Amino acid sequence: MEYFNDRWKALEDMLKERFGKVPDMEGILFLIGVNELGIPPKRKTWSKEQKQDLMHLAVCTLLSTKGYFQFTHKDEDGWPHFENIQPVPAVGMQSQEQLLQECMLTYFGL
């Protein structure tokens, strides 16, 4: 657990250095979603629905590394789509958050 905490702290420090503050889980998911969508950073406004779609994109991307989702295609607007290939374990919120955090650490190379 200490190793996880050290890696998570390193991620927080990296994001704070880059963005001036430590984003929460939703903020990190949003950042990953924007990165995966590949939209240039010039875009400044996103609708609430687009933000939710970006976070969903991030979750699918992260969980694809564990074999729960598989990339299928990009639509005509350039949005990646995934297929759920095995159910994500129905565990408590804390365990789900831990799974996503582990995937985030891998995503950022930590």
Backbone atoms as SQL, in Angstrom:
CREATE TABLE atoms (id INTEGER PRIMARY KEY, chain TEXT, resi INTEGER, resn TEXT, atom TEXT, x REAL, y REAL, z REAL);
INSERT INTO atoms VALUES
  (1, 'A', 1, 'MET', 'N', 0.826, -1.194, 0.000),
  (2, 'A', 1, 'MET', 'CA', 0.000, 0.000, 0.000),
  (3, 'A', 1, 'MET', 'C', 0.875, 1.266, 0.000),
  (4, 'A', 2, 'GLU', 'N', 2.000, 1.188, 0.700),
  (5, 'A', 2, 'GLU', 'CA', 2.896, 2.345, 0.744),
  (6, 'A', 2, 'GLU', 'C', 3.426, 2.666, -0.647),
  (7, 'A', 3, 'TYR', 'N', 3.743, 1.619, -1.431),
  (8, 'A', 3, 'TYR', 'CA', 4.226, 1.810, -2.794),
  (9, 'A', 3, 'TYR', 'C', 3.157, 2.513, -3.636),
  (10, 'A', 4, 'PHE', 'N', 1.902, 2.089, -3.494),
  (11, 'A', 4, 'PHE', 'CA', 0.800, 2.745, -4.209),
  (12, 'A', 4, 'PHE', 'C', 0.725, 4.207, -3.808),
  (13, 'A', 5, 'ASN', 'N', 0.762, 4.495, -2.512),
  (14, 'A', 5, 'ASN', 'CA', 0.655, 5.882, -2.035),
  (15, 'A', 5, 'ASN', 'C', 1.779, 6.753, -2.577),
  (16, 'A', 6, 'ASP', 'N', 2.984, 6.209, -2.640),
  (17, 'A', 6, 'ASP', 'CA', 4.120, 6.964, -3.187),
  (18, 'A', 6, 'ASP', 'C', 3.903, 7.276, -4.666),
  (19, 'A', 7, 'ARG', 'N', 3.409, 6.297, -5.418),
  (20, 'A', 7, 'ARG', 'CA', 3.143, 6.504, -6.847),
  (21, 'A', 7, 'ARG', 'C', 2.011, 7.500, -7.045),
  (22, 'A', 8, 'TRP', 'N', 0.963, 7.408, -6.214),
  (23, 'A', 8, 'TRP', 'CA', -0.158, 8.336, -6.344),
  (24, 'A', 8, 'TRP', 'C', 0.288, 9.757, -6.030),
  (25, 'A', 9, 'LYS', 'N', 1.133, 9.909, -5.016),
  (26, 'A', 9, 'LYS', 'CA', 1.673, 11.227, -4.662),
  (27, 'A', 9, 'LYS', 'C', 2.505, 11.785, -5.812),
  (28, 'A', 10, 'ALA', 'N', 3.270, 10.917, -6.471),
  (29, 'A', 10, 'ALA', 'CA', 4.069, 11.355, -7.621),
  (30, 'A', 10, 'ALA', 'C', 3.159, 11.841, -8.751),
  (31, 'A', 11, 'LEU', 'N', 2.035, 11.160, -8.972),
  (32, 'A', 11, 'LEU', 'CA', 1.081, 11.598, -9.990),
  (33, 'A', 11, 'LEU', 'C', 0.478, 12.945, -9.616),
  (34, 'A', 12, 'GLU', 'N', 0.070, 13.091, -8.373),
  (35, 'A', 12, 'GLU', 'CA', -0.485, 14.373, -7.922),
  (36, 'A', 12, 'GLU', 'C', 0.525, 15.500, -8.090),
  (37, 'A', 13, 'ASP', 'N', 1.782, 15.242, -7.724),
  (38, 'A', 13, 'ASP', 'CA', 2.826, 16.260, -7.871),
  (39, 'A', 13, 'ASP', 'C', 3.028, 16.637, -9.337),
  (40, 'A', 14, 'MET', 'N', 3.023, 15.634, -10.221),
  (41, 'A', 14, 'MET', 'CA', 3.199, 15.888, -11.637),
  (42, 'A', 14, 'MET', 'C', 2.047, 16.741, -12.183),
  (43, 'A', 15, 'LEU', 'N', 0.818, 16.407, -11.805),
  (44, 'A', 15, 'LEU', 'CA', -0.338, 17.157, -12.286),
  (45, 'A', 15, 'LEU', 'C', -0.381, 18.560, -11.695),
  (46, 'A', 16, 'LYS', 'N', 0.035, 18.701, -10.442),
  (47, 'A', 16, 'LYS', 'CA', 0.068, 20.021, -9.823),
  (48, 'A', 16, 'LYS', 'C', 1.089, 20.913, -10.523),
  (49, 'A', 17, 'GLU', 'N', 2.236, 20.332, -10.855),
  (50, 'A', 17, 'GLU', 'CA', 3.262, 21.099, -11.551),
  (51, 'A', 17, 'GLU', 'C', 2.759, 21.538, -12.932),
  (52, 'A', 18, 'ARG', 'N', 2.032, 20.671, -13.595),
  (53, 'A', 18, 'ARG', 'CA', 1.560, 20.952, -14.963),
  (54, 'A', 18, 'ARG', 'C', 0.371, 21.912, -14.987),
  (55, 'A', 19, 'PHE', 'N', -0.562, 21.759, -14.007),
  (56, 'A', 19, 'PHE', 'CA', -1.810, 22.508, -14.058),
  (57, 'A', 19, 'PHE', 'C', -2.007, 23.499, -12.916),
  (58, 'A', 20, 'GLY', 'N', -1.082, 23.547, -11.971),
  (59, 'A', 20, 'GLY', 'CA', -1.174, 24.514, -10.883),
  (60, 'A', 20, 'GLY', 'C', -1.982, 24.056, -9.688),
  (61, 'A', 21, 'LYS', 'N', -2.669, 22.924, -9.817),
  (62, 'A', 21, 'LYS', 'CA', -3.407, 22.350, -8.691),
  (63, 'A', 21, 'LYS', 'C', -3.594, 20.863, -8.949),
  (64, 'A', 22, 'VAL', 'N', -3.933, 20.160, -7.898),
  (65, 'A', 22, 'VAL', 'CA', -4.156, 18.722, -8.016),
  (66, 'A', 22, 'VAL', 'C', -5.624, 18.491, -8.375),
  (67, 'A', 23, 'PRO', 'N', -5.892, 17.921, -9.557),
  (68, 'A', 23, 'PRO', 'CA', -7.289, 17.647, -9.896),
  (69, 'A', 23, 'PRO', 'C', -7.830, 16.450, -9.104),
  (70, 'A', 24, 'ASP', 'N', -9.154, 16.434, -8.907),
  (71, 'A', 24, 'ASP', 'CA', -9.769, 15.284, -8.265),
  (72, 'A', 24, 'ASP', 'C', -9.895, 14.160, -9.304),
  (73, 'A', 25, 'MET', 'N', -10.515, 13.047, -8.910),
  (74, 'A', 25, 'MET', 'CA', -10.651, 11.905, -9.818),
  (75, 'A', 25, 'MET', 'C', -11.365, 12.298, -11.109),
  (76, 'A', 26, 'GLU', 'N', -12.441, 13.056, -10.991),
  (77, 'A', 26, 'GLU', 'CA', -13.172, 13.478, -12.190),
  (78, 'A', 26, 'GLU', 'C', -12.298, 14.348, -13.085),
  (79, 'A', 27, 'GLY', 'N', -11.499, 15.200, -12.478),
  (80, 'A', 27, 'GLY', 'CA', -10.592, 16.049, -13.244),
  (81, 'A', 27, 'GLY', 'C', -9.549, 15.239, -13.989),
  (82, 'A', 28, 'ILE', 'N', -9.015, 14.223, -13.329),
  (83, 'A', 28, 'ILE', 'CA', -8.021, 13.367, -13.983),
  (84, 'A', 28, 'ILE', 'C', -8.674, 12.596, -15.125),
  (85, 'A', 29, 'LEU', 'N', -9.881, 12.083, -14.890),
  (86, 'A', 29, 'LEU', 'CA', -10.596, 11.381, -15.958),
  (87, 'A', 29, 'LEU', 'C', -10.843, 12.309, -17.145),
  (88, 'A', 30, 'PHE', 'N', -11.224, 13.550, -16.852),
  (89, 'A', 30, 'PHE', 'CA', -11.447, 14.539, -17.909),
  (90, 'A', 30, 'PHE', 'C', -10.168, 14.753, -18.722),
  (91, 'A', 31, 'LEU', 'N', -9.039, 14.922, -18.024),
  (92, 'A', 31, 'LEU', 'CA', -7.755, 15.120, -18.711),
  (93, 'A', 31, 'LEU', 'C', -7.413, 13.941, -19.616),
  (94, 'A', 32, 'ILE', 'N', -7.615, 12.731, -19.117),
  (95, 'A', 32, 'ILE', 'CA', -7.329, 11.536, -19.912),
  (96, 'A', 32, 'ILE', 'C', -8.260, 11.486, -21.117),
  (97, 'A', 33, 'GLY', 'N', -9.535, 11.803, -20.911),
  (98, 'A', 33, 'GLY', 'CA', -10.492, 11.795, -22.014),
  (99, 'A', 33, 'GLY', 'C', -10.118, 12.775, -23.105),
  (100, 'A', 34, 'VAL', 'N', -9.734, 13.990, -22.714),
  (101, 'A', 34, 'VAL', 'CA', -9.310, 14.992, -23.697),
  (102, 'A', 34, 'VAL', 'C', -8.082, 14.496, -24.450),
  (103, 'A', 35, 'ASN', 'N', -7.149, 13.910, -23.727),
  (104, 'A', 35, 'ASN', 'CA', -5.941, 13.382, -24.354),
  (105, 'A', 35, 'ASN', 'C', -6.279, 12.282, -25.356),
  (106, 'A', 36, 'GLU', 'N', -7.173, 11.387, -24.973),
  (107, 'A', 36, 'GLU', 'CA', -7.535, 10.280, -25.850),
  (108, 'A', 36, 'GLU', 'C', -8.341, 10.747, -27.056),
  (109, 'A', 37, 'LEU', 'N', -9.136, 11.779, -26.885),
  (110, 'A', 37, 'LEU', 'CA', -9.904, 12.313, -28.006),
  (111, 'A', 37, 'LEU', 'C', -8.980, 12.999, -29.001),
  (112, 'A', 38, 'GLY', 'N', -7.925, 13.616, -28.478),
  (113, 'A', 38, 'GLY', 'CA', -6.934, 14.239, -29.349),
  (114, 'A', 38, 'GLY', 'C', -7.322, 15.616, -29.852),
  (115, 'A', 39, 'ILE', 'N', -8.218, 16.282, -29.151),
  (116, 'A', 39, 'ILE', 'CA', -8.612, 17.639, -29.534),
  (117, 'A', 39, 'ILE', 'C', -7.517, 18.603, -29.051),
  (118, 'A', 40, 'PRO', 'N', -7.075, 19.517, -29.904),
  (119, 'A', 40, 'PRO', 'CA', -6.053, 20.473, -29.475),
  (120, 'A', 40, 'PRO', 'C', -6.497, 21.259, -28.240),
  (121, 'A', 41, 'PRO', 'N', -5.556, 21.636, -27.386),
  (122, 'A', 41, 'PRO', 'CA', -5.901, 22.328, -26.145),
  (123, 'A', 41, 'PRO', 'C', -6.524, 23.705, -26.343),
  (124, 'A', 42, 'LYS', 'N', -6.599, 24.211, -27.569),
  (125, 'A', 42, 'LYS', 'CA', -7.215, 25.518, -27.803),
  (126, 'A', 42, 'LYS', 'C', -8.687, 25.521, -27.403),
  (127, 'A', 43, 'ARG', 'N', -9.315, 24.362, -27.492),
  (128, 'A', 43, 'ARG', 'CA', -10.740, 24.272, -27.166),
  (129, 'A', 43, 'ARG', 'C', -10.907, 24.519, -25.678),
  (130, 'A', 44, 'LYS', 'N', -11.754, 25.485, -25.324),
  (131, 'A', 44, 'LYS', 'CA', -11.851, 25.871, -23.917),
  (132, 'A', 44, 'LYS', 'C', -13.182, 25.517, -23.280),
  (133, 'A', 45, 'THR', 'N', -14.228, 25.345, -24.056),
  (134, 'A', 45, 'THR', 'CA', -15.527, 25.085, -23.456),
  (135, 'A', 45, 'THR', 'C', -16.064, 23.729, -23.891),
  (136, 'A', 46, 'TRP', 'N', -16.590, 23.013, -22.933),
  (137, 'A', 46, 'TRP', 'CA', -17.208, 21.718, -23.168),
  (138, 'A', 46, 'TRP', 'C', -18.570, 21.742, -22.499),
  (139, 'A', 47, 'SER', 'N', -19.566, 21.183, -23.148),
  (140, 'A', 47, 'SER', 'CA', -20.875, 21.071, -22.512),
  (141, 'A', 47, 'SER', 'C', -20.796, 20.020, -21.403),
  (142, 'A', 48, 'LYS', 'N', -21.772, 20.028, -20.536),
  (143, 'A', 48, 'LYS', 'CA', -21.810, 19.048, -19.453),
  (144, 'A', 48, 'LYS', 'C', -21.827, 17.630, -20.031),
  (145, 'A', 49, 'GLU', 'N', -22.602, 17.425, -21.091),
  (146, 'A', 49, 'GLU', 'CA', -22.680, 16.106, -21.723),
  (147, 'A', 49, 'GLU', 'C', -21.335, 15.704, -22.322),
  (148, 'A', 50, 'GLN', 'N', -20.635, 16.653, -22.960),
  (149, 'A', 50, 'GLN', 'CA', -19.324, 16.357, -23.531),
  (150, 'A', 50, 'GLN', 'C', -18.318, 16.006, -22.435),
  (151, 'A', 51, 'LYS', 'N', -18.385, 16.703, -21.305),
  (152, 'A', 51, 'LYS', 'CA', -17.492, 16.382, -20.187),
  (153, 'A', 51, 'LYS', 'C', -17.751, 14.971, -19.687),
  (154, 'A', 52, 'GLN', 'N', -19.030, 14.601, -19.584),
  (155, 'A', 52, 'GLN', 'CA', -19.372, 13.242, -19.156),
  (156, 'A', 52, 'GLN', 'C', -18.872, 12.224, -20.182),
  (157, 'A', 53, 'ASP', 'N', -19.030, 12.537, -21.468),
  (158, 'A', 53, 'ASP', 'CA', -18.544, 11.643, -22.521),
  (159, 'A', 53, 'ASP', 'C', -17.027, 11.486, -22.457),
  (160, 'A', 54, 'LEU', 'N', -16.320, 12.586, -22.173),
  (161, 'A', 54, 'LEU', 'CA', -14.858, 12.517, -22.053),
  (162, 'A', 54, 'LEU', 'C', -14.440, 11.655, -20.869),
  (163, 'A', 55, 'MET', 'N', -15.147, 11.776, -19.750),
  (164, 'A', 55, 'MET', 'CA', -14.819, 10.952, -18.589),
  (165, 'A', 55, 'MET', 'C', -15.132, 9.488, -18.870),
  (166, 'A', 56, 'HIS', 'N', -16.221, 9.225, -19.589),
  (167, 'A', 56, 'HIS', 'CA', -16.558, 7.849, -19.964),
  (168, 'A', 56, 'HIS', 'C', -15.479, 7.282, -20.890),
  (169, 'A', 57, 'LEU', 'N', -15.023, 8.090, -21.830),
  (170, 'A', 57, 'LEU', 'CA', -13.941, 7.691, -22.721),
  (171, 'A', 57, 'LEU', 'C', -12.703, 7.314, -21.907),
  (172, 'A', 58, 'ALA', 'N', -12.396, 8.110, -20.902),
  (173, 'A', 58, 'ALA', 'CA', -11.235, 7.829, -20.048),
  (174, 'A', 58, 'ALA', 'C', -11.408, 6.514, -19.303),
  (175, 'A', 59, 'VAL', 'N', -12.586, 6.285, -18.732),
  (176, 'A', 59, 'VAL', 'CA', -12.830, 5.044, -17.989),
  (177, 'A', 59, 'VAL', 'C', -12.671, 3.842, -18.921),
  (178, 'A', 60, 'CYS', 'N', -13.246, 3.918, -20.112),
  (179, 'A', 60, 'CYS', 'CA', -13.116, 2.812, -21.067),
  (180, 'A', 60, 'CYS', 'C', -11.653, 2.593, -21.458),
  (181, 'A', 61, 'THR', 'N', -10.944, 3.685, -21.698),
  (182, 'A', 61, 'THR', 'CA', -9.520, 3.589, -22.049),
  (183, 'A', 61, 'THR', 'C', -8.737, 2.937, -20.923),
  (184, 'A', 62, 'LEU', 'N', -8.957, 3.403, -19.703),
  (185, 'A', 62, 'LEU', 'CA', -8.227, 2.859, -18.560),
  (186, 'A', 62, 'LEU', 'C', -8.552, 1.385, -18.331),
  (187, 'A', 63, 'LEU', 'N', -9.834, 1.051, -18.366),
  (188, 'A', 63, 'LEU', 'CA', -10.227, -0.331, -18.092),
  (189, 'A', 63, 'LEU', 'C', -9.912, -1.270, -19.252),
  (190, 'A', 64, 'SER', 'N', -9.624, -0.722, -20.415),
  (191, 'A', 64, 'SER', 'CA', -9.203, -1.582, -21.526),
  (192, 'A', 64, 'SER', 'C', -7.840, -2.195, -21.238),
  (193, 'A', 65, 'THR', 'N', -7.039, -1.517, -20.412),
  (194, 'A', 65, 'THR', 'CA', -5.723, -2.063, -20.060),
  (195, 'A', 65, 'THR', 'C', -5.839, -3.295, -19.165),
  (196, 'A', 66, 'LYS', 'N', -7.004, -3.467, -18.551),
  (197, 'A', 66, 'LYS', 'CA', -7.245, -4.627, -17.681),
  (198, 'A', 66, 'LYS', 'C', -8.128, -5.671, -18.372),
  (199, 'A', 67, 'GLY', 'N', -8.471, -5.427, -19.644),
  (200, 'A', 67, 'GLY', 'CA', -9.229, -6.401, -20.399),
  (201, 'A', 67, 'GLY', 'C', -10.739, -6.320, -20.259),
  (202, 'A', 68, 'TYR', 'N', -11.243, -5.233, -19.692),
  (203, 'A', 68, 'TYR', 'CA', -12.694, -5.092, -19.532),
  (204, 'A', 68, 'TYR', 'C', -13.348, -4.480, -20.770),
  (205, 'A', 69, 'PHE', 'N', -12.626, -3.648, -21.480),
  (206, 'A', 69, 'PHE', 'CA', -13.127, -3.003, -22.682),
  (207, 'A', 69, 'PHE', 'C', -12.125, -3.191, -23.805),
  (208, 'A', 70, 'GLN', 'N', -12.633, -3.083, -25.036),
  (209, 'A', 70, 'GLN', 'CA', -11.765, -3.165, -26.205),
  (210, 'A', 70, 'GLN', 'C', -12.169, -2.061, -27.180),
  (211, 'A', 71, 'PHE', 'N', -11.188, -1.343, -27.666),
  (212, 'A', 71, 'PHE', 'CA', -11.432, -0.302, -28.665),
  (213, 'A', 71, 'PHE', 'C', -12.005, -0.958, -29.913),
  (214, 'A', 72, 'THR', 'N', -13.071, -0.344, -30.477),
  (215, 'A', 72, 'THR', 'CA', -13.664, -0.896, -31.697),
  (216, 'A', 72, 'THR', 'C', -13.464, 0.014, -32.898),
  (217, 'A', 73, 'HIS', 'N', -13.676, 1.318, -32.715),
  (218, 'A', 73, 'HIS', 'CA', -13.580, 2.221, -33.852),
  (219, 'A', 73, 'HIS', 'C', -13.707, 3.671, -33.397),
  (220, 'A', 74, 'LYS', 'N', -13.424, 4.565, -34.324),
  (221, 'A', 74, 'LYS', 'CA', -13.712, 5.990, -34.124),
  (222, 'A', 74, 'LYS', 'C', -14.891, 6.335, -35.013),
  (223, 'A', 75, 'ASP', 'N', -15.810, 7.151, -34.478),
  (224, 'A', 75, 'ASP', 'CA', -16.958, 7.555, -35.281),
  (225, 'A', 75, 'ASP', 'C', -16.578, 8.706, -36.213),
  (226, 'A', 76, 'GLU', 'N', -17.555, 9.197, -36.963),
  (227, 'A', 76, 'GLU', 'CA', -17.289, 10.232, -37.962),
  (228, 'A', 76, 'GLU', 'C', -16.810, 11.544, -37.350),
  (229, 'A', 77, 'ASP', 'N', -17.073, 11.732, -36.038),
  (230, 'A', 77, 'ASP', 'CA', -16.601, 12.936, -35.350),
  (231, 'A', 77, 'ASP', 'C', -15.251, 12.729, -34.667),
  (232, 'A', 78, 'GLY', 'N', -14.683, 11.530, -34.807),
  (233, 'A', 78, 'GLY', 'CA', -13.380, 11.240, -34.219),
  (234, 'A', 78, 'GLY', 'C', -13.421, 10.699, -32.797),
  (235, 'A', 79, 'TRP', 'N', -14.622, 10.412, -32.281),
  (236, 'A', 79, 'TRP', 'CA', -14.739, 9.887, -30.917),
  (237, 'A', 79, 'TRP', 'C', -14.487, 8.389, -30.910),
  (238, 'A', 80, 'PRO', 'N', -13.559, 7.928, -30.063),
  (239, 'A', 80, 'PRO', 'CA', -13.314, 6.490, -29.936),
  (240, 'A', 80, 'PRO', 'C', -14.514, 5.787, -29.289),
  (241, 'A', 81, 'HIS', 'N', -14.741, 4.560, -29.733),
  (242, 'A', 81, 'HIS', 'CA', -15.798, 3.731, -29.153),
  (243, 'A', 81, 'HIS', 'C', -15.197, 2.413, -28.692),
  (244, 'A', 82, 'PHE', 'N', -15.769, 1.884, -27.619),
  (245, 'A', 82, 'PHE', 'CA', -15.279, 0.665, -27.002),
  (246, 'A', 82, 'PHE', 'C', -16.422, -0.327, -26.846),
  (247, 'A', 83, 'GLU', 'N', -16.044, -1.594, -26.783),
  (248, 'A', 83, 'GLU', 'CA', -16.993, -2.656, -26.495),
  (249, 'A', 83, 'GLU', 'C', -16.624, -3.242, -25.137),
  (250, 'A', 84, 'ASN', 'N', -17.632, -3.469, -24.311),
  (251, 'A', 84, 'ASN', 'CA', -17.412, -4.124, -23.019),
  (252, 'A', 84, 'ASN', 'C', -17.265, -5.616, -23.288),
  (253, 'A', 85, 'ILE', 'N', -16.073, -6.163, -23.006),
  (254, 'A', 85, 'ILE', 'CA', -15.833, -7.573, -23.334),
  (255, 'A', 85, 'ILE', 'C', -15.887, -8.485, -22.121),
  (256, 'A', 86, 'GLN', 'N', -15.852, -7.916, -20.928),
  (257, 'A', 86, 'GLN', 'CA', -16.101, -8.692, -19.719),
  (258, 'A', 86, 'GLN', 'C', -16.572, -7.741, -18.634),
  (259, 'A', 87, 'PRO', 'N', -17.451, -8.215, -17.766),
  (260, 'A', 87, 'PRO', 'CA', -17.999, -7.313, -16.753),
  (261, 'A', 87, 'PRO', 'C', -16.927, -6.849, -15.762),
  (262, 'A', 88, 'VAL', 'N', -17.040, -5.595, -15.397),
  (263, 'A', 88, 'VAL', 'CA', -16.181, -5.061, -14.344),
  (264, 'A', 88, 'VAL', 'C', -16.731, -5.623, -13.033),
  (265, 'A', 89, 'PRO', 'N', -15.868, -6.142, -12.157),
  (266, 'A', 89, 'PRO', 'CA', -16.368, -6.740, -10.921),
  (267, 'A', 89, 'PRO', 'C', -17.264, -5.783, -10.134),
  (268, 'A', 90, 'ALA', 'N', -18.368, -6.299, -9.669),
  (269, 'A', 90, 'ALA', 'CA', -19.307, -5.504, -8.875),
  (270, 'A', 90, 'ALA', 'C', -18.801, -5.455, -7.441),
  (271, 'A', 91, 'VAL', 'N', -17.906, -4.548, -7.203),
  (272, 'A', 91, 'VAL', 'CA', -17.323, -4.360, -5.874),
  (273, 'A', 91, 'VAL', 'C', -17.682, -2.961, -5.389),
  (274, 'A', 92, 'GLY', 'N', -17.331, -2.655, -4.186),
  (275, 'A', 92, 'GLY', 'CA', -17.658, -1.357, -3.614),
  (276, 'A', 92, 'GLY', 'C', -16.974, -0.203, -4.324),
  (277, 'A', 93, 'MET', 'N', -17.483, 1.001, -4.036),
  (278, 'A', 93, 'MET', 'CA', -16.949, 2.218, -4.649),
  (279, 'A', 93, 'MET', 'C', -15.458, 2.381, -4.403),
  (280, 'A', 94, 'GLN', 'N', -15.016, 2.071, -3.193),
  (281, 'A', 94, 'GLN', 'CA', -13.601, 2.240, -2.866),
  (282, 'A', 94, 'GLN', 'C', -12.727, 1.315, -3.721),
  (283, 'A', 95, 'SER', 'N', -13.174, 0.085, -3.924),
  (284, 'A', 95, 'SER', 'CA', -12.408, -0.845, -4.751),
  (285, 'A', 95, 'SER', 'C', -12.404, -0.419, -6.205),
  (286, 'A', 96, 'GLN', 'N', -13.541, 0.105, -6.692),
  (287, 'A', 96, 'GLN', 'CA', -13.593, 0.596, -8.062),
  (288, 'A', 96, 'GLN', 'C', -12.667, 1.789, -8.240),
  (289, 'A', 97, 'GLU', 'N', -12.657, 2.683, -7.259),
  (290, 'A', 97, 'GLU', 'CA', -11.773, 3.844, -7.331),
  (291, 'A', 97, 'GLU', 'C', -10.316, 3.396, -7.318),
  (292, 'A', 98, 'GLN', 'N', -10.000, 2.416, -6.497),
  (293, 'A', 98, 'GLN', 'CA', -8.631, 1.885, -6.426),
  (294, 'A', 98, 'GLN', 'C', -8.217, 1.296, -7.775),
  (295, 'A', 99, 'LEU', 'N', -9.130, 0.560, -8.416),
  (296, 'A', 99, 'LEU', 'CA', -8.850, -0.012, -9.732),
  (297, 'A', 99, 'LEU', 'C', -8.557, 1.095, -10.741),
  (298, 'A', 100, 'LEU', 'N', -9.391, 2.122, -10.755),
  (299, 'A', 100, 'LEU', 'CA', -9.159, 3.242, -11.679),
  (300, 'A', 100, 'LEU', 'C', -7.850, 3.965, -11.363),
  (301, 'A', 101, 'GLN', 'N', -7.556, 4.140, -10.087),
  (302, 'A', 101, 'GLN', 'CA', -6.306, 4.810, -9.717),
  (303, 'A', 101, 'GLN', 'C', -5.099, 4.001, -10.193),
  (304, 'A', 102, 'GLU', 'N', -5.153, 2.690, -10.038),
  (305, 'A', 102, 'GLU', 'CA', -4.043, 1.844, -10.516),
  (306, 'A', 102, 'GLU', 'C', -3.879, 2.002, -12.024),
  (307, 'A', 103, 'CYS', 'N', -5.015, 2.013, -12.731),
  (308, 'A', 103, 'CYS', 'CA', -4.963, 2.203, -14.187),
  (309, 'A', 103, 'CYS', 'C', -4.418, 3.573, -14.555),
  (310, 'A', 104, 'MET', 'N', -4.775, 4.600, -13.778),
  (311, 'A', 104, 'MET', 'CA', -4.262, 5.947, -14.024),
  (312, 'A', 104, 'MET', 'C', -2.751, 5.990, -13.855),
  (313, 'A', 105, 'LEU', 'N', -2.262, 5.342, -12.822),
  (314, 'A', 105, 'LEU', 'CA', -0.815, 5.310, -12.599),
  (315, 'A', 105, 'LEU', 'C', -0.099, 4.668, -13.778),
  (316, 'A', 106, 'THR', 'N', -0.653, 3.589, -14.269),
  (317, 'A', 106, 'THR', 'CA', -0.075, 2.931, -15.449),
  (318, 'A', 106, 'THR', 'C', -0.162, 3.860, -16.657),
  (319, 'A', 107, 'TYR', 'N', -1.298, 4.522, -16.836),
  (320, 'A', 107, 'TYR', 'CA', -1.502, 5.428, -17.959),
  (321, 'A', 107, 'TYR', 'C', -0.430, 6.516, -17.988),
  (322, 'A', 108, 'PHE', 'N', -0.113, 7.056, -16.815),
  (323, 'A', 108, 'PHE', 'CA', 0.881, 8.128, -16.725),
  (324, 'A', 108, 'PHE', 'C', 2.305, 7.605, -16.533),
  (325, 'A', 109, 'GLY', 'N', 2.469, 6.301, -16.627),
  (326, 'A', 109, 'GLY', 'CA', 3.804, 5.701, -16.567),
  (327, 'A', 109, 'GLY', 'C', 4.429, 5.685, -15.190),
  (328, 'A', 110, 'LEU', 'N', 3.591, 5.607, -14.153),
  (329, 'A', 110, 'LEU', 'CA', 4.127, 5.613, -12.784),
  (330, 'A', 110, 'LEU', 'C', 3.962, 4.262, -12.112);
